[in-house]
Amino acid sequence: MKFKGGVLVIGDITTEDVELLNIYQILKPAGQKELKDYLRYLLSKQYKREVLVAVFQNKLLHNLFHSLLHIVEKDEFSSNQVGKRIQQIRELYWGIFEQVHNKYSEFVQDLDSNEVVKEFGRTSFENIQRALKSGDNDIIRWEIIDFYQQYNKLSQEKDTRKIIAV
């Protein structure tokens, strides 16, 4: 037993945790179900905000995009180099998404994944992949610039700029 931040901590359980458990026990089954439903709602809402911030406010992703733009700004560029950079961005993008998704999916069954993040990533990466297969540098350049502009637009939206207090 020790005090941490003015709260008595017994192992990993605080006095606040015990208080919540005691209140939960007093609730009738209908009240317990309502509380669980409300907690799932709050977690889903927090998840959606957190995944937006994690993906669209990520400095490493922004830096990778900037370096990719510098590559395609040249008159002549290597589509292999662009493909490698896109692969890095794709892996990081989906890795960040999965990390946040997995954190919440443990606690919320049938977690409604964030469609903005999933659909944007899926269509953007597919479009770039198609452009790379075409081998046309102008189409590749256009798709990358479009992807970057849409990514920046999403990163400027109000919900993605909120700092999440957990």
MDTraj code that builds the backbone (N, CA, C; nanometers):
import mdtraj as md
import numpy as np

residues = "MET LYS PHE LYS GLY GLY VAL LEU VAL ILE GLY ASP ILE THR THR GLU ASP VAL GLU LEU LEU ASN ILE TYR GLN ILE LEU LYS PRO ALA GLY GLN LYS GLU LEU LYS ASP TYR LEU ARG TYR LEU LEU SER LYS GLN TYR LYS ARG GLU VAL LEU VAL ALA VAL PHE GLN ASN LYS LEU LEU HIS ASN LEU PHE HIS SER LEU LEU HIS ILE VAL GLU LYS ASP GLU PHE SER SER ASN GLN VAL GLY LYS ARG ILE GLN GLN ILE ARG GLU LEU TYR TRP GLY ILE PHE GLU GLN VAL HIS ASN LYS TYR SER GLU PHE VAL GLN ASP LEU ASP SER ASN GLU VAL VAL LYS GLU PHE GLY ARG THR SER PHE GLU ASN ILE GLN ARG ALA LEU LYS SER GLY ASP ASN ASP ILE ILE ARG TRP GLU ILE ILE ASP PHE TYR GLN GLN TYR ASN LYS LEU SER GLN GLU LYS ASP THR ARG LYS ILE ILE ALA VAL".split()
xyz = np.array([
    [0.0835, -0.1182, 0.0000],
    [0.0000, 0.0000, 0.0000],
    [0.0874, 0.1237, 0.0000],
    [0.0477, 0.2234, -0.0815],
    [0.1175, 0.3499, -0.0834],
    [0.0244, 0.4567, -0.1386],
    [0.0617, 0.5800, -0.1137],
    [-0.0154, 0.6920, -0.1670],
    [0.0503, 0.7396, -0.2953],
    [-0.0314, 0.7596, -0.3964],
    [0.0181, 0.8070, -0.5254],
    [-0.0762, 0.9179, -0.5711],
    [-0.0267, 1.0401, -0.5736],
    [-0.1099, 1.1523, -0.6171],
    [-0.2295, 1.1752, -0.5260],
    [-0.2142, 1.1495, -0.3990],
    [-0.3233, 1.1719, -0.3048],
    [-0.4247, 1.0584, -0.3012],
    [-0.3976, 0.9489, -0.3731],
    [-0.4898, 0.8360, -0.3789],
    [-0.4194, 0.7131, -0.3238],
    [-0.4883, 0.6408, -0.2359],
    [-0.4329, 0.5180, -0.1803],
    [-0.4296, 0.4121, -0.2893],
    [-0.3116, 0.3510, -0.3107],
    [-0.2958, 0.2497, -0.4143],
    [-0.2616, 0.1172, -0.3479],
    [-0.3422, 0.0148, -0.3768],
    [-0.3179, -0.1202, -0.3265],
    [-0.2867, -0.2051, -0.4484],
    [-0.1595, -0.2370, -0.4676],
    [-0.1209, -0.3065, -0.5902],
    [-0.1473, -0.2135, -0.7074],
    [-0.2288, -0.2584, -0.8022],
    [-0.2653, -0.1765, -0.9165],
    [-0.4038, -0.1146, -0.9003],
    [-0.4691, -0.1404, -0.7880],
    [-0.6047, -0.0902, -0.7654],
    [-0.5998, 0.0308, -0.6734],
    [-0.6615, 0.1405, -0.7184],
    [-0.6654, 0.2622, -0.6380],
    [-0.7953, 0.2667, -0.5590],
    [-0.8039, 0.3593, -0.4660],
    [-0.9279, 0.3766, -0.3896],
    [-1.0409, 0.4216, -0.4817],
    [-1.0072, 0.4959, -0.5881],
    [-1.1101, 0.5360, -0.6854],
    [-1.1663, 0.4135, -0.7574],
    [-1.0794, 0.3174, -0.7903],
    [-1.1241, 0.1937, -0.8546],
    [-1.2183, 0.1163, -0.7623],
    [-1.1826, 0.1084, -0.6351],
    [-1.2657, 0.0386, -0.5371],
    [-1.4002, 0.1096, -0.5232],
    [-1.3980, 0.2424, -0.5215],
    [-1.5216, 0.3195, -0.5122],
    [-1.6125, 0.2899, -0.6323],
    [-1.5564, 0.2863, -0.7517],
    [-1.6355, 0.2552, -0.8715],
    [-1.6930, 0.1135, -0.8653],
    [-1.6130, 0.0200, -0.8199],
    [-1.6617, -0.1179, -0.8079],
    [-1.7752, -0.1283, -0.7063],
    [-1.7618, -0.0566, -0.5962],
    [-1.8679, -0.0568, -0.4945],
    [-1.9972, 0.0028, -0.5500],
    [-1.9856, 0.1122, -0.6225],
    [-2.1029, 0.1746, -0.6841],
    [-2.1646, 0.0795, -0.7859],
    [-2.0821, 0.0146, -0.8644],
    [-2.1296, -0.0795, -0.9650],
    [-2.2072, -0.1935, -0.8996],
    [-2.1575, -0.2446, -0.7869],
    [-2.2238, -0.3550, -0.7175],
    [-2.3621, -0.3147, -0.6676],
    [-2.3786, -0.1889, -0.6298],
    [-2.5065, -0.1415, -0.5785],
    [-2.6115, -0.1340, -0.6902],
    [-2.5652, -0.1077, -0.8114],
    [-2.6583, -0.0976, -0.9239],
    [-2.7303, -0.2297, -0.9480],
    [-2.8544, -0.2188, -0.9907],
    [-2.9299, -0.3378, -1.0296],
    [-2.8795, -0.3815, -1.1672],
    [-2.9119, -0.5050, -1.2084],
    [-2.8622, -0.5550, -1.3370],
    [-2.8903, -0.4606, -1.4550],
    [-3.0051, -0.3984, -1.4583],
    [-3.0361, -0.3055, -1.5681],
    [-2.9419, -0.1850, -1.5641],
    [-2.9145, -0.1358, -1.4453],
    [-2.8230, -0.0227, -1.4288],
    [-2.6806, -0.0602, -1.4671],
    [-2.6401, -0.1822, -1.4300],
    [-2.5067, -0.2295, -1.4674],
    [-2.4931, -0.2394, -1.6188],
    [-2.5979, -0.2898, -1.6842],
    [-2.5958, -0.2993, -1.8305],
    [-2.5884, -0.1601, -1.8929],
    [-2.6657, -0.0648, -1.8433],
    [-2.6630, 0.0718, -1.8955],
    [-2.5243, 0.1341, -1.8779],
    [-2.4633, 0.1105, -1.7611],
    [-2.3295, 0.1650, -1.7360],
    [-2.2281, 0.1050, -1.8331],
    [-2.2343, -0.0258, -1.8544],
    [-2.1427, -0.0910, -1.9493],
    [-2.1629, -0.0350, -2.0899],
    [-2.2881, -0.0186, -2.1299],
    [-2.3172, 0.0367, -2.2629],
    [-2.2620, 0.1780, -2.2758],
    [-2.2779, 0.2576, -2.1721],
    [-2.2291, 0.3954, -2.1753],
    [-2.0766, 0.3991, -2.1805],
    [-2.0128, 0.3110, -2.1041],
    [-1.8659, 0.3052, -2.1076],
    [-1.8165, 0.2640, -2.2464],
    [-1.8845, 0.1692, -2.3106],
    [-1.8473, 0.1304, -2.4469],
    [-1.8650, 0.2488, -2.5424],
    [-1.9724, 0.3247, -2.5246],
    [-1.9957, 0.4434, -2.6072],
    [-1.8814, 0.5442, -2.5894],
    [-1.8441, 0.5709, -2.4637],
    [-1.7351, 0.6656, -2.4369],
    [-1.6033, 0.6168, -2.4960],
    [-1.5764, 0.4877, -2.4810],
    [-1.4529, 0.4326, -2.5381],
    [-1.4528, 0.4415, -2.6905],
    [-1.5664, 0.4160, -2.7531],
    [-1.5756, 0.4254, -2.8995],
    [-1.5514, 0.5682, -2.9461],
    [-1.6095, 0.6619, -2.8759],
    [-1.5927, 0.8031, -2.9102],
    [-1.4459, 0.8456, -2.8928],
    [-1.3855, 0.8055, -2.7831],
    [-1.2448, 0.8381, -2.7575],
    [-1.1549, 0.7703, -2.8596],
    [-1.1873, 0.6467, -2.8960],
    [-1.1103, 0.5728, -2.9963],
    [-1.1070, 0.6481, -3.1288],
    [-1.2223, 0.6926, -3.1745],
    [-1.2288, 0.7615, -3.3038],
    [-1.1422, 0.8865, -3.3032],
    [-1.1476, 0.9622, -3.1946],
    [-1.0630, 1.0823, -3.1864],
    [-0.9160, 1.0453, -3.1799],
    [-0.8842, 0.9452, -3.1009],
    [-0.7439, 0.9080, -3.0817],
    [-0.6809, 0.8540, -3.2092],
    [-0.7557, 0.7756, -3.2868],
    [-0.6988, 0.7209, -3.4095],
    [-0.6777, 0.8319, -3.5126],
    [-0.7670, 0.9297, -3.5181],
    [-0.7481, 1.0433, -3.6082],
    [-0.6223, 1.1214, -3.5727],
    [-0.6059, 1.1485, -3.4446],
    [-0.4881, 1.2233, -3.4003],
    [-0.3610, 1.1426, -3.4239],
    [-0.3641, 1.0142, -3.3913],
    [-0.2451, 0.9303, -3.4051],
    [-0.1978, 0.9233, -3.5503],
    [-0.2898, 0.9134, -3.6442],
    [-0.2519, 0.8994, -3.7850],
    [-0.2229, 1.0345, -3.8492],
    [-0.3097, 1.1328, -3.8264],
    [-0.2980, 1.2576, -3.9010],
    [-0.2143, 1.3646, -3.8313],
    [-0.1701, 1.3393, -3.7111],
    [-0.0806, 1.4327, -3.6432],
    [0.0555, 1.3693, -3.6171],
    [0.0894, 1.2676, -3.6927],
    [0.2140, 1.1954, -3.6733],
    [0.3280, 1.2653, -3.7471],
    [0.4274, 1.3096, -3.6734],
    [0.5401, 1.3845, -3.7309],
    [0.6214, 1.3000, -3.8298],
    [0.6400, 1.1732, -3.7987],
    [0.7174, 1.0873, -3.8880],
    [0.6457, 1.0703, -4.0225],
    [0.5153, 1.0511, -4.0192],
    [0.4399, 1.0427, -4.1447],
    [0.4512, 1.1724, -4.2244],
    [0.4389, 1.2852, -4.1557],
    [0.4536, 1.4146, -4.2232],
    [0.5920, 1.4269, -4.2883],
    [0.6947, 1.3869, -4.2161],
    [0.8311, 1.3939, -4.2707],
    [0.8487, 1.3016, -4.3915],
    [0.7919, 1.1822, -4.3851],
    [0.8008, 1.0904, -4.4984],
    [0.7281, 1.1466, -4.6205],
    [0.6145, 1.2096, -4.5972],
    [0.5415, 1.2727, -4.7071],
    [0.6229, 1.3856, -4.7702],
    [0.6834, 1.4681, -4.6860],
    [0.7653, 1.5784, -4.7386],
    [0.8809, 1.5257, -4.8229],
    [0.9476, 1.4234, -4.7744],
    [1.0591, 1.3692, -4.8522],
    [1.0092, 1.3057, -4.9821],
    [0.8922, 1.2456, -4.9793],
    [0.8340, 1.1890, -5.1009],
    [0.7998, 1.2990, -5.2014],
    [0.7483, 1.4096, -5.1517],
    [0.7188, 1.5223, -5.2403],
    [0.8453, 1.5759, -5.3064],
    [0.9538, 1.5827, -5.2298],
    [1.0815, 1.6289, -5.2871],
    [1.1297, 1.5340, -5.3972],
    [1.1042, 1.4070, -5.3787],
    [1.1454, 1.3092, -5.4802],
    [1.0674, 1.3322, -5.6097],
    [0.9355, 1.3481, -5.5995],
    [0.8538, 1.3580, -5.7216],
    [0.8524, 1.4973, -5.7822],
    [0.9056, 1.5969, -5.7116],
    [0.9132, 1.7318, -5.7684],
    [1.0158, 1.7404, -5.8808],
    [1.1110, 1.6502, -5.8807],
    [1.2135, 1.6485, -5.9861],
    [1.1493, 1.6064, -6.1174],
    [1.2075, 1.6557, -6.2277],
    [1.1570, 1.6166, -6.3593],
    [1.1690, 1.4658, -6.3800],
    [1.2812, 1.4113, -6.3420],
    [1.3041, 1.2673, -6.3539],
    [1.3211, 1.2089, -6.2139],
    [1.2470, 1.1053, -6.1852],
    [1.2621, 1.0372, -6.0568],
    [1.2439, 0.8880, -6.0777],
    [1.2939, 0.8131, -5.9820],
    [1.2869, 0.6674, -5.9891],
    [1.1560, 0.6194, -5.9264],
    [1.0776, 0.5458, -6.0054],
    [0.9531, 0.4917, -5.9500],
    [0.9826, 0.3873, -5.8422],
    [1.1007, 0.3225, -5.8507],
    [1.1396, 0.2276, -5.7445],
    [1.1590, 0.3002, -5.6120],
    [1.2245, 0.4159, -5.6177],
    [1.2465, 0.4947, -5.4967],
    [1.1123, 0.5410, -5.4400],
    [1.0215, 0.5853, -5.5263],
    [0.8882, 0.6274, -5.4830],
    [0.8140, 0.5085, -5.4216],
    [0.8235, 0.3929, -5.4873],
    [0.7575, 0.2724, -5.4357],
    [0.8060, 0.2337, -5.2971],
    [0.9367, 0.2454, -5.2756],
    [0.9927, 0.2131, -5.1437],
    [0.9431, 0.3105, -5.0373],
    [0.9386, 0.4393, -5.0733],
    [0.8919, 0.5402, -4.9774],
    [0.7428, 0.5196, -4.9466],
    [0.6651, 0.4885, -5.0486],
    [0.5219, 0.4625, -5.0290],
    [0.5036, 0.3409, -4.9392],
    [0.5852, 0.2398, -4.9565],
    [0.5771, 0.1208, -4.8713],
    [0.6059, 0.1573, -4.7253],
    [0.7051, 0.2438, -4.7025],
    [0.7344, 0.2890, -4.5655],
    [0.6139, 0.3627, -4.5066],
    [0.5572, 0.4525, -4.5867],
    [0.4421, 0.5303, -4.5399],
    [0.3244, 0.4376, -4.5122],
    [0.2996, 0.3432, -4.6026],
    [0.1880, 0.2498, -4.5849],
    [0.2047, 0.1686, -4.4568],
    [0.3222, 0.1144, -4.4354],
    [0.3453, 0.0330, -4.3157],
    [0.3282, 0.1149, -4.1883],
    [0.3794, 0.2364, -4.1880],
    [0.3652, 0.3221, -4.0703],
    [0.2193, 0.3614, -4.0492],
    [0.1521, 0.4010, -4.1550],
    [0.0115, 0.4421, -4.1492],
    [-0.0744, 0.3314, -4.0879],
    [-0.0649, 0.2115, -4.1457],
    [-0.1473, 0.1006, -4.0965],
    [-0.0991, 0.0501, -3.9604],
    [0.0297, 0.0604, -3.9336],
    [0.0808, 0.0213, -3.8020],
    [0.0258, 0.1097, -3.6915],
    [0.0230, 0.2394, -3.7172],
    [-0.0330, 0.3333, -3.6193],
    [-0.1816, 0.3050, -3.5992],
    [-0.2525, 0.2886, -3.7101],
    [-0.3956, 0.2588, -3.7018],
    [-0.4202, 0.1323, -3.6204],
    [-0.3495, 0.0251, -3.6526],
    [-0.3690, -0.1029, -3.5838],
    [-0.3349, -0.0940, -3.4354],
    [-0.2315, -0.0183, -3.4027],
    [-0.1919, -0.0057, -3.2625],
    [-0.3053, 0.0548, -3.1802],
    [-0.3630, 0.1631, -3.2298],
    [-0.4736, 0.2267, -3.1579],
    [-0.5967, 0.1371, -3.1599],
    [-0.6257, 0.0783, -3.2752],
    [-0.7434, -0.0084, -3.2884],
    [-0.7351, -0.1264, -3.1906],
    [-0.6193, -0.1898, -3.1850],
    [-0.6032, -0.3051, -3.0958],
    [-0.6161, -0.2668, -2.9494],
    [-0.5686, -0.1487, -2.9134],
    [-0.5781, -0.1010, -2.7751],
    [-0.7240, -0.0961, -2.7298],
    [-0.8111, -0.0507, -2.8169],
    [-0.9517, -0.0360, -2.7807],
    [-1.0336, -0.1616, -2.8074],
    [-0.9954, -0.2404, -2.9059],
    [-1.0753, -0.3581, -2.9402],
    [-1.0731, -0.4622, -2.8283],
    [-0.9740, -0.4549, -2.7402],
    [-0.9715, -0.5432, -2.6232],
    [-1.0906, -0.5196, -2.5328],
    [-1.1371, -0.3953, -2.5280],
    [-1.2397, -0.3559, -2.4324],
    [-1.3782, -0.3381, -2.4939],
    [-1.3844, -0.3172, -2.6252],
    [-1.5123, -0.2936, -2.6910],
    [-1.5291, -0.3965, -2.8017],
    [-1.6247, -0.4885, -2.7811],
    [-1.6523, -0.5869, -2.8847],
    [-1.7154, -0.5157, -3.0034],
    [-1.6882, -0.5663, -3.1224],
    [-1.7424, -0.5081, -3.2458],
    [-1.7127, -0.3589, -3.2546],
    [-1.5891, -0.3220, -3.2227],
    [-1.5486, -0.1820, -3.2290],
    [-1.5648, -0.1307, -3.3706],
    [-1.6381, -0.0226, -3.3847],
    [-1.6592, 0.0387, -3.5150],
    [-1.5302, 0.1097, -3.5527],
    [-1.4571, 0.0505, -3.6464],
    [-1.3301, 0.1111, -3.6835],
    [-1.3553, 0.2445, -3.7510],
    [-1.2576, 0.3292, -3.7444],
    [-1.2716, 0.4639, -3.7974],
    [-1.2681, 0.4600, -3.9497],
    [-1.3846, 0.4785, -4.0106],
    [-1.3965, 0.4667, -4.1554],
    [-1.3201, 0.5753, -4.2296],
    [-1.3079, 0.6939, -4.1730],
    [-1.2336, 0.8010, -4.2397],
    [-1.0892, 0.7566, -4.2610],
    [-1.0287, 0.7053, -4.1574],
    [-0.8886, 0.6638, -4.1651],
    [-0.8736, 0.5434, -4.2573],
    [-0.9609, 0.4440, -4.2416],
    [-0.9501, 0.3223, -4.3228],
    [-0.9761, 0.3503, -4.4705],
    [-1.0837, 0.4192, -4.5008],
    [-1.1196, 0.4432, -4.6407],
    [-1.0181, 0.5343, -4.7094],
    [-0.9754, 0.6393, -4.6398],
    [-0.8752, 0.7289, -4.6976],
    [-0.7468, 0.6526, -4.7291],
    [-0.6983, 0.5748, -4.6338],
    [-0.5754, 0.4990, -4.6545],
    [-0.5894, 0.3966, -4.7659],
    [-0.6990, 0.3230, -4.7635],
    [-0.7197, 0.2183, -4.8636],
    [-0.7226, 0.2769, -5.0049],
    [-0.8059, 0.3766, -5.0269],
    [-0.8184, 0.4322, -5.1628],
    [-0.6912, 0.5041, -5.2069],
    [-0.6295, 0.5775, -5.1177],
    [-0.5084, 0.6514, -5.1540],
    [-0.3946, 0.5586, -5.1922],
    [-0.3722, 0.4551, -5.1121],
    [-0.2638, 0.3621, -5.1432],
    [-0.2939, 0.2819, -5.2698],
    [-0.4197, 0.2477, -5.2917],
    [-0.4568, 0.1775, -5.4148],
    [-0.4316, 0.2659, -5.5375],
    [-0.4696, 0.3930, -5.5282],
    [-0.4487, 0.4851, -5.6405],
    [-0.3010, 0.5009, -5.6736],
    [-0.2195, 0.5132, -5.5705],
    [-0.0753, 0.5287, -5.5933],
    [-0.0171, 0.3998, -5.6508],
    [-0.0631, 0.2869, -5.6011],
    [-0.0140, 0.1588, -5.6526],
    [-0.0477, 0.1442, -5.8002],
    [-0.1696, 0.1831, -5.8376],
    [-0.2103, 0.1801, -5.9783],
    [-0.1224, 0.2724, -6.0629],
    [-0.0952, 0.3909, -6.0094],
    [-0.0100, 0.4872, -6.0814],
    [0.1312, 0.4319, -6.0982],
    [0.1841, 0.3675, -5.9948],
    [0.3183, 0.3092, -6.0043],
    [0.3228, 0.1991, -6.1094],
    [0.2174, 0.1196, -6.1167],
    [0.2125, 0.0123, -6.2166],
    [0.2068, 0.0688, -6.3585],
    [0.1446, 0.1867, -6.3721],
    [0.1354, 0.2479, -6.5053],
    [0.2721, 0.2940, -6.5545],
    [0.3597, 0.3301, -6.4608],
    [0.4927, 0.3771, -6.4974],
    [0.4965, 0.5202, -6.5480],
    [0.3835, 0.5872, -6.5512],
    [0.3753, 0.7253, -6.5989],
    [0.4094, 0.8207, -6.4834],
    [0.5240, 0.8898, -6.4936],
    [0.5695, 0.9774, -6.3857],
    [0.4719, 1.0903, -6.3565],
    [0.4022, 1.1399, -6.4583],
    [0.3051, 1.2474, -6.4352],
    [0.1873, 1.1982, -6.3512],
    [0.1387, 1.0786, -6.3799],
    [0.0278, 1.0214, -6.3014],
    [0.0748, 0.9914, -6.1600],
    [0.1946, 0.9364, -6.1461],
    [0.2503, 0.9071, -6.0134],
    [0.2603, 1.0367, -5.9336],
    [0.3171, 1.1390, -5.9941],
    [0.3321, 1.2693, -5.9283],
    [0.1951, 1.3231, -5.8854],
    [0.0981, 1.3185, -5.9750],
    [-0.0351, 1.3707, -5.9456],
    [-0.0997, 1.2967, -5.8286],
    [-0.0908, 1.1636, -5.8276],
    [-0.1512, 1.0836, -5.7196],
    [-0.0844, 1.1128, -5.5852],
    [0.0459, 1.1296, -5.5866],
    [0.1177, 1.1575, -5.4616],
    [0.0819, 1.2964, -5.4092],
    [0.0767, 1.3933, -5.4979],
    [0.0384, 1.5288, -5.4565],
    [-0.1044, 1.5295, -5.4043],
    [-0.1935, 1.4569, -5.4711],
    [-0.3329, 1.4472, -5.4263],
    [-0.3409, 1.3819, -5.2885],
    [-0.2674, 1.2733, -5.2696],
    [-0.2641, 1.2036, -5.1410],
    [-0.2149, 1.2977, -5.0315],
    [-0.1073, 1.3673, -5.0594],
    [-0.0491, 1.4584, -4.9611],
    [-0.1468, 1.5711, -4.9263],
    [-0.2120, 1.6279, -5.0274],
    [-0.3067, 1.7373, -5.0019],
    [-0.4261, 1.6899, -4.9192],
    [-0.4771, 1.5721, -4.9506],
    [-0.5890, 1.5183, -4.8724],
    [-0.5460, 1.4863, -4.7294],
    [-0.4270, 1.4311, -4.7154],
    [-0.3738, 1.4005, -4.5826],
    [-0.3623, 1.5293, -4.5005],
    [-0.3069, 1.6344, -4.5623],
    [-0.2947, 1.7631, -4.4936],
    [-0.4310, 1.8209, -4.4574],
    [-0.5262, 1.8085, -4.5462],
    [-0.6614, 1.8577, -4.5200],
    [-0.7212, 1.7866, -4.3985],
    [-0.7055, 1.6545, -4.3931],
    [-0.7566, 1.5783, -4.2789],
    [-0.6823, 1.6140, -4.1503],
    [-0.5534, 1.6442, -4.1616],
    [-0.4768, 1.6785, -4.0415],
    [-0.5137, 1.8171, -3.9886],
    [-0.5764, 1.8992, -4.0725],
    [-0.6167, 2.0335, -4.0303],
    [-0.7582, 2.0375, -3.9725],
    [-0.8349, 1.9289, -3.9892],
    [-0.9713, 1.9278, -3.9388],
    [-0.9711, 1.9354, -3.7870],
    [-1.0727, 1.9975, -3.7351],
    [-1.0839, 2.0261, -3.5924],
    [-1.0679, 1.9005, -3.5063],
    [-1.1362, 1.7911, -3.5417],
    [-1.1310, 1.6697, -3.4598],
    [-0.9916, 1.6106, -3.4525],
    [-0.9125, 1.6248, -3.5586],
    [-0.7799, 1.5636, -3.5580],
    [-0.6777, 1.6481, -3.4842],
    [-0.7118, 1.7730, -3.4540],
    [-0.6170, 1.8582, -3.3839],
    [-0.6403, 1.8611, -3.2333],
    [-0.7498, 1.8018, -3.1880],
    [-0.7796, 1.8024, -3.0449],
    [-0.6780, 1.7156, -2.9717],
    [-0.6381, 1.7629, -2.8571],
    [-0.5507, 1.6833, -2.7710],
    [-0.6428, 1.6013, -2.6824],
    [-0.6186, 1.4745, -2.6799],
    [-0.7063, 1.3849, -2.6050],
    [-0.6505, 1.3675, -2.4656],
    [-0.7331, 1.4020, -2.3681],
    [-0.6943, 1.3815, -2.2282],
    [-0.7543, 1.2501, -2.1821],
    [-0.6678, 1.1594, -2.1444],
    [-0.7149, 1.0285, -2.1004],
    [-0.7051, 1.0213, -1.9503],
])
top = md.Topology()
chain = top.add_chain()
for i, resn in enumerate(residues, 1):
    res = top.add_residue(resn, chain, resSeq=i)
    for name in ("N", "CA", "C"):
        top.add_atom(name, md.element.get_by_symbol(name[0]), res)
traj = md.Trajectory(xyz[None], top)
